[in-house]
């Protein structure tokens, strides 16, 4: 499934609106994305695609508003 936003746009929303950021991770199944806190600790499970990361990130209203400017 496609995402409306790039990895960098999603990461910018997180870093500007929260204390979290995204990293790209290599897994046995391919590329995945990790949500990390300010200490670099992974929060929750890996996202298997950007769409899942976007769906989670945009539950935060500040991140949603930040990303809306790209529409």
N, C-alpha and C positions, 0 to 999 in steps of 0.2 A: 504494500500500500504506500502511496506517496505522501509526503509531508509538504506543507505549504512553506516551511521555513528550512533554511540550511542549518547544518550543525553549528556554524559560527553564530547565526542569529539566535538559536536556542541557547547557546552557551552565554552569549552576551546578555540575554534576558535574565538568566540565572545569576550571573555575576553582578549585574547592576541592581537586581531586586532582592536577592537573597544571599545567604552565605554559602551557597552551593555552586558547583560547576560540573560540566560534563567532560568525560574523557572517552576516547575511542579505545576499545579493547579487542584484541584478537582472541577468538575462541576456536574450538574444534569445528564449530559450525559456521565460522566466518566472523564478520565484524559485528560488534555489539557496543553498547554505550553504557557507561557507568555514571551514576549520580554520586558525586563526592562532596563531603563537607569541607569546611575550611582547613581541617587537619589532614585532608587527603584520604580519609576513611570512606569506604564505599557504603552508601545508604541503600538498603534493599537489594533486590535482584537486578541483574543486567537487563537493559532494554534491548530487544533483538532488532529493532529498527527505529528510525527517527520518528516515525508516526507514533509509536508507543511513548517515546520520550516526550514528544510534543503534547500528547494527550495528558500526560501526568503534569508536565510543567505548567500548562495553561489552566490547571485547576487553581493555581495561585493567581489571584486577581491582578496583582502588580505585574506579574510576568505576562499575563494575558494582555493587559493594557500596553505594556512595552512592545510586545510583538505586533499589536494591532497597527502600529504606525507603519509597518512594512506592507500593509494591504493597500 
